[in-house]
Every structure is written in structure tokens, then in C-alpha cells.
Amino acid sequence: IRTEQSRPVEALDLVQDAAERFTWYPFFRCELANLHLQLGDERASRVVYEELAADRFGALPRDNEWIFALTLLSPLSVRHDDLEGASILYELLLPFADRLAVGHSEGSTGSVARALGIVATGLSRFDDAEKHFAFAIEHNERMGARLWTTDTQVCFARMLFARDAPGDRERAHALLNDALRTCRSLDL
């Protein structure tokens, strides 16, 4: 008998197994670090993240999924308070700000500018974050990626709340209201 509570454990077991079997494929290790964090095991997430971040993220092959892997790791760098890693990721991703991050069969993380906005926020580079998020929203909307648009709106709102400059709270609420409308329209 499977329960809702057993699904996260099953997912963790599957991703852990894939990460161990396909060591040459960083997607699984990126997802493993993220899944550990989602399940509340920050220590395990940090261990996997630090393995991937070693030598300026040199463990990641520079292949057709390199940008995708970097965008998966960007939020983790911020969550683990790795300012050096966040700075490196920003530097590595910046030339690709106008691109989409796509894993061949895994999917997409939307506009690379979204990951840049997340990292810039973590580095307290709020003006840069604002530009990246604004571009990412437009970019994701143009390609019809409603969920990535919504996710970017939420990240942008968090940045505005953190910066808390005049008018930021109102803009953040507007972004969150737009995101909520989209979620409701998609029955999420």
C-alpha cells in the first residue's frame, strides 16, 4: 500500500539510485541536492551541492546540458548561503542571460535570466536582479511558459520584499496577484 507520505521517500530512493548509477550525468545529482533540501535534509543537500560546486563547478561537463545544470544549482547556492558559488554561477550564466535552460529529456528551467535574478538577489544585487527578473518574465511569457512566468513572478516579489525600496511592496503584491490568477486558471 502506497501513501502520499511514502512518495517523497520513493522519489528520493529513485533519484539517489540514478545519481549513483549515472555519475556522468549531473542532472540527477542536481536534482538529488534539491530533493534533499525539499525534504528538509539540508546537510545531505549541502554535501551533494558542494561536490558539484568544487573547482568553480568544474565537475559539470560543458555539454549541451551545462547551462541547465547551472540553473538548477543557482537556487541551491543561495539557499546554502554560498556567496562565492553564487558569484561564480552568476559569472558563468551571464553570457547566456537571453537563452532558455533546457535539459534534453528532463525539461526546462525557463529563462536563464530567472536563475540570474535568483543569484543576484542572494548577492544583494537588487538592481541586477530586477533587470533579470523583468527580462525572464517577458521571455517566459513569449514562449508560453506560464508556470515559469509564475515562478519568476514569485521570485521577483521575494526580491522586492527583501529590497523594500519605495513602491516595492506594491509591485510585489501585483506580481503575486498575477501569479495567483495564473495558478487558479490552471487549477493549481
N, C-alpha and C positions, 0 to 999 in steps of 0.2 A: 504494500500500500504506500503510495506516494502522497506526501502532504506538501502544502505550499512552503512549509519551513524546510523541507528536505531539498528543494530545488536549488537554493544557493550553494549548499554543500555539494550537490551533484555537479553544478556548474564549476565550482572550484576544482573538484576532482578531475573533470574533463579538461579544463584549461591547464591545470598543473601537469597532467599526463602529456598533453600536446606540447607544452613548453619543454618538457624533459625529452620527448621523442624527436622534436623538430628544432633542435638547438640553433640551427642555421636560419631559422625563420623568426625574426624578432617580434612579429605581431603578437604571438602567443605570450611572450614574456611581458610585453607592454600591457596586454590585457590582464595577465596574472597580477601584475603590480596594482592595476586599477581595481580588480575584483577583490583583492585582499583589503584594499582601503575601503571599498564599499561595504565589506563585511565586518569592518571595524578592527582589522588586524594591521595597524599602522606599521608595526615593526616588520612584519613579513613584506608588506608593500615596499617599505624603505630598502630592505635588503635587495629585492629584485630591481628596484629603480636605480640604486647605487651601482649595481653590476652593469646596467645599461648606460649609466652616465659616466662610467670610468673613461679616462683618457678623452675627455671632451666628446663623449658619446661615440667614441671610436669603435665600440663593439657593434654598432649598427652598420650593416653593409650599405654602401652607397649604390643602391639599386633602384628599381622603379617604385619601391615602397618606402624608401628612406624618408621622404617628406611626410608620408602618412604616419610612420613610427614617431617622428619628432613631434607631430601634432598630438599624438596620443600621450606622449611623455610631458608635454608642456603643462597641463594642469597638475600633474604629479609633482613637478618641480616646485610649483607654488605651494601645494598642499604640504610638502615636506620641508618647506622653508629653505630650499636650496637656491639661494640667490645667485651663487656662481653658476650653477647649472641653468637657471632661468636666463641669465645673461648670455650664456653660450647658445642656448636654444634660440633666443631672440636673434642673435647674430647669424646663426645658421639658417633660420627661416626667413629672415627679412628679404633676401633676394627673390623669394617665391611668394610674396605677400598677395600678388594678384592671381594666384593659382588655386586650384582645388586640391585638397589632400584626398587621395583615393588609394585604397588597397584593392588589388586586382579582384579578389573574390570576397573580401571582407566588407567592403562598403566604402564609406567616406566619412570624414570628419568635417566636411563642408569647406568653406573658405579658409585658407591658411591664415588670413588676417584675423580670424577668430582666435586661433592659438596665439598669435602675436599680441592680441589685445589682452588675453588672459595673463601672459607672461609680463607684459608691460604693466598691468595692474599690480601683479605681485612685486614688481620692482618699484612701485610707486611712481611710475612714469605715466601719469594720468592723461596728459595731453596726447601722448603717443597712443595710449590705449583707446582714447576716444576716437581718434582717426581710424585706427584699425577696426574697432567695432562698427563704426559707421559704414566703412567700406564693406566689411563682412556681411552686414545686414543686407546692403544693396546687392552684393554679389550672390548671396544665397537666395534672395528673392528672385533675381534674374534667372537663376537656374531652376526655380520652383521648389527649392529645398525648404519647405515650410518648417520642418522640425529643427533644422539647423538655424533658420532665421529666428525661430522662437528661443532656442537655446542661447543664441548670441544676444538677443534682447535681454534675457535674464542676466547673462554675464555683464553686459553693458550697464544694466541697472545696478548690479552689485558694485561696479566700479564707481558709478555716480554717487551711490550712498557712501562709499569709502572716501571719495574726494570731498564731498559735501560742500562744494562751492555754491554761490548763489544760483538758484534755479535748478540745481542738480536733483534735488528731491522730486520736484515736479516732473522733470524729464524721466527720472527713474520710474515714477508711478505710471507715466504714459507708456513707457516701454513694457512694463509688467502688465498693464491692462491690454495692450496689443497681444502680448504673449498669451494671456489668459483667454482672449477671444479665439485665438487660433487653436489652443488646446481644446476649448469647448466645441469648436466647429469640427474637430477631429475625434470627438468623444474620448479625450484623454483626461 
